[in-house]
Amino acid sequence: MTDAVSTEPEVLIDKSGGLGRIVLNRPKAINALNHAMVRQIAAALAVWSGDDEVRAVVITGAGERGLCAGGDIVSIYHDAKDGGTGSREFWREEYILNAAIANYGKPYVAIMDGIVMGGGVGVSAHGSVRIVTERSMIGMPETGIGFVPDVGGTYLLARTPGELGTHIALTTARLSAGDAIACGFADHFIPSERIGQFLETLSTTTVQDALAQFTEPAPASELLAQQGWIDAAYSADRVTDIVARLRGSGIPEAEKAAEQVRSKSPTACAVTLKSLRRARQAGSLEEVLGDEFRVSVACLSSPDLVEGIRAQVVDKDRNPQWSPATIEEVDDAQVDAFFAPLGDLELGLTAPQKQH
C-alpha cells in the first residue's frame, strides 16, 4: 500500500470530451509545484496545442485545500544553500511555462478554488478563463520569506487598480474571489459546489456556453473599497515613505498594514517596490518575466531567502532575522544590484508578434 501512495503521479494528464485535463496531484503539499511538474505541464500543453481533438485545457488541484500553494520552497531552501543552480533552472522553465499559458492558442480554464499562492498564481492567472469560488484565497506571499513576487506576479500586480497591487505585494494580503476579479487576477465566479457540473458541461459544449450557464455575480471586493487610503500611501516611491504614510493616516487598517510591511524582509520589500514600478512601464509579460528572473537568481545569494524559508517552513519559529533588519538600513545600490543583467544566463523571452 505504501508503494501505491508513493508512486502516485504528481500531475495527472488526461484527454477526454474535447478537454485536455491537468490535475496537480500533491494534495498533502497543497499541490506545490516542483521542477518535474512544470516540465510535465509544459509538455502536455505543447502536445495539445497541435491536437485538433482538444478544444480547451482545464487545470485543477487534487484534494480539498486548493489549486496550488506555490513553488516547492523547501527544495529551494536546500538548493540555495548548495549553490542554487537547480532553483535557477526550475525558475527558468517555470517562467517560460507562465508565458506559454498567457499566449496559449486555446481556452485555458483555471479553477482557482481554495488556496492559490505564488507559483499557483503563475499556472492560473495568466490563463484566458480564470474562475474563482467562495473558497478562493489568492496571494503572493513572497516578501514574507525574503523573496520577491515572480511567475509574472509583478506584471499582474502592476496592472491592478491604483496601488492595490503594491499593497498586496508588500503586505502579502490574501485576495477573496471578489478581490481577485477586481484586481484582474480572475474573470468569473462560480460557487464551489457547482464546479463539478461546470466541468462536465464543458466537455459537451463551448467554454462560452458553459460559463453562461454557471457563472454568478461575484461578491463585492473589500480591498477595492479601501482603495482611497491604499493609493494615498502606496504611491510613494520608497518603502520608508509608504510606511510613514500608512502610520500617519489615522486609519486602523492602514496602521495594521504598516506593521505588516515592517514584519517582511526589508530588502525584499524594497526590491519588490522597484520591480512593480519597472513592471508598470514594461511593454510585455515576457519583459517582466526576464526582470523577475534576474531578481530571483539574485535572491539565491541574498541571506533573507534562506532565512525566510527557514523561519516559515523549516524550523517554523516564524521569527526571521532579516539582514539588514529594518527598511531604513536598505540602500539603493543594494536594491539596484538585484536587477543586474545575467549575460548568457538571461531568460531571453520575447513577446509573440501580434497577428494583423
N, C-alpha and C positions, 0 to 999 in steps of 0.2 A: 504493500500500500504506500509506503514511504517513497518508493521509486516512482510510482504513478504520479504522486504530488510533485516531485522534484523535476520530472521530465515534462511537465505541462508547458506548452509553448508560451512565451512571453507576449507574443502578438498572434491573434487568431486572424487569418486572412481567408476570406471566403467570397465566392461569386455566386449569386443566385438572384432570381427575379429581376434581372437587369441592374442589380446593385453590386458594387464592389464593397464588401464589408470589412472594416478594420476594427478589431476589438483589442484594446490594450488590456493585457491579461496578467497583471501582477497585483491582484486586489489587496494582498496583505501590505503592500507598499503604496497603496492608493495609485497603482499603475504608474509609478515613477519611471521615467524614460532612461534607458541606457543606450550605449552605442549600437548594440546589436538590434535593438528595437527600431531605432532611427533608420538603420540600413534596410530592415525588412519593410517598413512603411514606404520608404523611397522606392524600393524595387517594385512593390505592388502598384504604386501609383504610375510608375513608368510603363509597366505592362498594360494596365487598364487604359492608359491614355490612348493606346492604339487598338483597343478591343471594342469593336462596334456593339458587342453584347452588353457592355457596361454603360448604362445611361447616366449614372451618378455614383458617387462614392460617399459612404457613411462611416464616420468614426465615433465609437462609443467606448466606454470604460467598463470593465468587468467589476462585479461586486456592487455594494450599496453606497460606497462612500464618495465616489466621484469619478470624473473622467480621467484626471491625472494630477498628481500633487507636485509635478515638476520634474526636473532632472534628478538623477541618482547622485545626490550631493555627498553621500558617504564615500562613494568611489572617487569623486573629485577631491575630497579631503585627503585620502591616501595617496592619490596620484600627484597632487600638488606638492606634497612633502617629498615626492620621489622624482621631481623634475617637471611634471605637468604635461609631458608630451601626449599622453593618452587623452587628457581632457581637451587639449588644443585640437586634436583631430576629431574628437567627439563633437565639439562645438562647430568645427568646420562643416561636418556633414549634417549636423542638426540645422544650422542656419541655411545651408543650401536647400534642405527639405522645406524650411519655412517659406523660402522664396518660391519653391516649386508648388506649394499649396496655394500661395497667393496668385500664381499665374496659371493654375490648373484649368484645362480647357473644358472640363465637365463640371456640373454642380458638385461641390464638396460640402457635404452636410455634416456639421459638427454638433453633436449632442452634448452641450456644456452643462450637464446635470451634476449637482453636488460640487465637490472641490475641484477647482481648475486653477492651478497656480503655475507661474513661471513657464517651464517647458510645455506644460499643458495648454497654456495660452498660445504658445507657438504652433502647436499642431491643430488648433481650433479657430482662433480669432482671425487668422488670415484667410480662412475659407470663405466661400461665396454665400453659404447658407448657415448662419450661426444661431443655434437655438438654445435658449436658457429656460430654466424651470424655477419654481418657487424654492427649490433646494439649492440653486446655484450660489456658490461662493467663490468669486473670482478675484485673483490678486497677483501682484508682482512683489514677492516678499524679499527681494534680493538685498536691499540695504541693511536688513536685519542680520544678514550673515556675512557682511563685509564685501558684498558683490554688487553688481550694477544691473538693472533690468536689461535683458538681452532677448534673443529669439524674435527680434523685431518689435519687442515691447516698447522701446523708446519711440519708434515710429508711430505706434498706436497711441501712446500716452501723449505725444506731442500734438496729436490731432484731436484731442478731446476738447469740449467747450472750455474756453478761457484757460485757467490754470488748474483745472481739475486733475489733469494728468500729473502735474508737478506734485500736488498734494498726495495723490495715490502712491507715487513712486517714493517720496521721501518719508511718508508715514507707514507705508505698506498697508494702506487701507484696503479692506475687503469690499468688493462690489456685489450688491444684490443683483437680481435679474433686471430690475428697473434701472439701477445704476449702470449696468453693463450696456444696456441698449442706449441709454442717454449718452454714454461716453464713446459709443462706436465700437465696442468690443463684441457686440451681438446684434442680431436683427429681429428675432422673433421670440415670442413667449408661448410655450405650450406647457400645461400642467404635467408634472412628472408621471402621474397615473395614466396619462394618455400617450406617452412616448412610444410604448409598445405598439399600440394601434396605429400611430402615425407611421412607424417604420413598416408595418405590414401593408398599409395603404400605399406607401412609397414604392413598394415592389410591383404594384399593379397600375399605377397612374403616374402622372408627371409630378415633379417637385412642386410646381406652382399649384396644382390642384390639391395635393396633399396639404400644403401649407394653408390653403384657403379653407380646408375642412377643419383643421386642428388648432390654428393659432388663435390666441385670445389677447385682449389688451393687457399690456404689461403693467405690473404695479408701478406706482409713482417712484421716482428716484429721490431718495432723501439727500443724496450727495448734490444733485443738481439744485435742490432748494437752498443749499448753503454756498452757492457759487459766489455770492457777493463778498463775503469775508475771505473766501479762498482766493479769489482773483486779487483782492487788495493786498494780501500778504505775499502770495507766491509769485507775484510779478517782479519782485526784487531779483537782482542778479547774483546775490551771494547768499549762502545758506545762513550766515550770521544775521543778515538783514531780514531774511524771511522769519527766522525765529524771533527776532526783536519785534517785528510787526505782529506776529501771532500773539506774543505775550502782552503787547501793549494794546490789543484790540478791545479788551474788556468783555470778550465773548468766550464763555466757558469752553465751547467746542474748539475754538482756536487755541486757547491756552493748553488744552489737552493735546492738541496736535503739536504744539511747540515741544512738549515733553516727549512725545513720541519721536519726533525728529532727533532730539538730543540723545535719545537712547540708541539710535542706529550708529553704524560706523561713520565717523566724521568724514573720513576720506571717501568712502563710498557715496555719501550724500553729495559731497562737492563734485565728484566725478559724474554722478547721476544728473545733477543740475546742468552741468556743461553738456552732457550727452543729449539731454532733452532740448536744449537751446539749439544745438547743432542739428538734431533730427528735424526740428521745426523748419529749418532752412533747406534741408536736403530735398533733392528732386525725386528720389525714389526709395522704395523699401530696400532695394539692393545696396544703395549707397549707405543707408543707415546700418544694415547688417554688416557691412565692411567696417564701419566705425565701431560697432559693438564687438566685432571680433578682435580688433586691436585692444579694446578696453578689457575684454575677458581674458585675453592672453596676459596682459599686464597685471591683472588681478592675481594670477597664479603666483607671482613673485612678491605680492603685497602681503604683509603679515596678517591683515584683517580677514582675508578669506578663510584661511586655515583656522584662525582663532574663532571666527564667527560660526563656522560649521561645528567646530569642537564644542562650543558653548551651547548651541541649539540642539544638535542631534547626536553628538558622540558622547560627551560627558553629561550633557543635558543640565548643566548647572544654571543655564540662562544668564550667565554673568560674564559676558565677553570683556576682555581687557583690550580695548582698541588702542591702536598706535598710529598717529597721535590720539590722545584721549578725548580731545574736545574740538569742536568745529573751529574755534578761534585759532588753533595751532596748525591748521591745514594751510599750506602755502600754494600759490598759483602755479609755480614751476612744477611742484609735485603732481598737481592735477593735470597739467598740460602733458606730462610725460606719459600718461595713460593712453594718449591719442597718437603716439609716435608711430610712423609707418613701420611695417614689418618686413619690407623688402620682398624676398622670394616667398615669404610665408603669408602674404596678403590673401584675404578671402577671394578677391577678384571677381565678384559677381557684377554683371551689368544688367540693367533693366531691359526686358524684351522690347523690340521695336514695335510701336503701335501700328496695327494694320489699318491702312486707309481704304 
